[in-house]
Amino acid sequence: MRISRLLLLIVLLAGAASPAAARRPEECAAGYAYVGAESPTRAYGVSATLTTMSTAVVQTGHVAAWIGVGGPALGPGDSDEWLQAGIARDAGGNDVLYYEFKRPGDSTATYVPLDRAVIGEAYDFVVYERATEPDTWRVQVDGMKVGDPISLPGSHGAFQPIATAENWDGGVAGTCNDYRFDFANLALRTQYGGLWQAFQLTRVLRDPAYSMRLRASGFVASSR
């Protein structure tokens, strides 16, 4: 799972655009497709309750629902740097809880599968910067910390969190995998070590091949 460079451009524009008509699978853009939101402000953490609402149909590649910070060329010296956590399903695989990170200098991103995810069950995810250690982040799932603290150099006060569903075509251009994810209770930590605030859903990404239904504290992303 990764954030494409295209996402960083589209998110800035999609909020003002009306959803396009549904496209046939063979007309889906090659590579990655996203349906989600980027925070309009920088923050020190992001949280959400994620639910897989129906069994995904993944022909090639993968689908995922995740929250996170960073992205390609957003680290020091335009390096790739990010941390994300959520639910994913690969072609031929099962739904799993996971987190993934990439630090400047890493040759590839580190993908860490956790437990199996159950269809219809809600999971609480938190990605946050430690209040006592700037540039050091953690992942929490259902109130439990998972993995070790992750150092993201230069990340303090630098990132605008993202919450998004993701489709990757696995290198087979035009593949639109099917999914239905619910994002609820979206929140941000807008002050370092501070309280959680509402995630303002004002900068949204609506890929034409997928559907997004907004509500007060989240959204549903799904196949058309």
N, C-alpha and C positions, 0 to 999 in steps of 0.2 A: 504494500500500500504506500502510495506517495502522493504528494501534492504536485500537480503538474504546473509548469510555468504559465500555461494558458489560464489556469484557475485564477492566478494572481491578477491577471488582466481582466477576465470576464467578471469577477466579483465586483469590481469597481463600476461596471456598466449595467449589470443585469438588474439592479434594483430599480432602474428607471425604465426598463424594457418590459413590454407585456409578453406573457408566455406565447411561444410560437405554436403553430399547429403540430400535432403529433407526427413523427416521422416513421416510416417503415424501417424495420431492422437494418436493411441493407443501406439505409441512408444515415445511420448513426455515425458520428465522427469517430475517426480512428483514435485508439489510445484510451485516454481516461475521460470519463464524463462525471460531472458533479451536480448534486442538488443540495444546496445548503445555504449557510450564511457565514459571513465574516463580521467580527465585531468592528464597529466604527471607531473604537478607541483601543489603545494598547491596554493590556491587563496582565495580571500576575497569576492568573488561574482561570480555568473554565470547567464547568460541571454540567452534567446532563443525565437524565434517565433515558436509556436506550432500550428499545424492544423490537425484536424481529416479529412482525405481525403475521407473516405467512412464510412457508418454506420457499426459499429462493431457488430459482432455476438458473444454474450457471453452466452455460455451454462451454465457454473457454474463459480463462482469466479468473477474475474474482469479483465479488461485490463486498461492500463493507459500509458500516455506519460508524463514524468516529468523531471525537472531539480532539483538539490539539492546538499546538502553537508552532510557529516557524514554517520553513519551506525552502525550496530551492533558491539559492542565491540570497537568502535572508540572514545568513550568519556573517561573522567577521570576514571582511575582504571578499564579500559576495560568495562565501562558501555555502554549501548546503547544510542546513541544520534544522532539525525538527524533533518533536515528540508528539505522538498521538496514541489514543487508546479507544477501543470500541469492540465491535462485533464484526467478524469477517467470515466469508465462506468461499473457498476455492472450488474450482471445477472438480467434481468427483469427491469432494470432502464434506465435512460437517460444519455447522455453525460453531465458531469458537470465540471466546473472549481473548483479547490480545492487547499488547502494546508494542509500539515500534519507535525507535529513535535513530537519529543520525547526527553525528557530531562532526565538526570541521576536521578533516583529515581522515575520517573513516572511509574506507574504500566502498563500502556498501552500508545500507541501513540494517540495523539489527531488529529482527522480527521475533517477538517472544509470545508464543501461544500460551494461554492459561488453561481454563476449564472449557468444557463443552458448554455451549449456550443452548437454552431451551426455547423453542418457539413459544411466543406469548408471554414469556417471563421478562419482567422489567429488571434492568441492572443499572445501578448508580455508578457513574464514572466521574472521577475528578482528576484533572491534570493541573498541578499547581507548583509554584516556586516556593521553596522553603523560606519561611520568614526570617530564619537566622542565617541563611546562606544564600546570598544573591548569586544568580546564575546556576543554581542547583535545583532540580525539579524532581517531583515524585508523581507516581500514579497510584490512585486509590480506586478499588472496586468494591462496592457494597460495604463501604466503611473500613475496609482492610487495605493497608499499604501492600503493594506488590512490587517485587524486584528491589533493586538497590537505588539510592539516589543517583540521578543522572546529571552530569555537568554539561551545561550548554553555554559555552563561553560567549560573553557579550549579549546574552539574552535578557538581562535585567531591564525591564521597562521597554523592551524593543519589539515585542510581538503583539499582533492583533489576533486573538484566538479565532478558530474556525470550528464550526459544527457542520458536518456534511455526510451525505450518502455518496458512495463512490462505485462506479463501474469501470472495470478494466477489461478490455476485449481480449487479452492474452496474446496480442499480436495478430489476431484474426480480424482485420478491419471490418467494421459494420456490425459486430456482434453486440446486441443489446441484451444483456442478462436481465432476468426478472427478479425484482425484490419489492419488499414493502417494509419500511422501517419507520418507527415512531420516535421522535425526539421530544422529550418533555422536560419541564423544570430547568430550562437552560438558564445558566447564571454565570456571572463573571466576578472575579476579585479585582476591582478596579484600583484599589489602593494596596500597596505592598504590605502584606500581613493583615489587611483589613477585612471588612465584612463583605459578604457576597451580595451582588446587585443583579438586577434583571439584565439579560442579554437582549440588547435592542436589535430586533430583526429588520434592519433598514438597508443592509447591503447583502442582497441575496443573489444566489446563483440558481438559475432555472435552465438546465439543459433541455432543449426541445424534445429529446427522446424520452424524457421522464416527467413526472408530475410532482408538484409541490403544493401542499395545502397548509397555509399558515394559520396559526392561532396565537393566543396571547403569550404563551410561554414556550412555544415550540412549533413543531411542524411535522407533517407526515410526508415522507418522500417515497415514491413508488413508481413502478413501471406504468406506462399508459395502457 
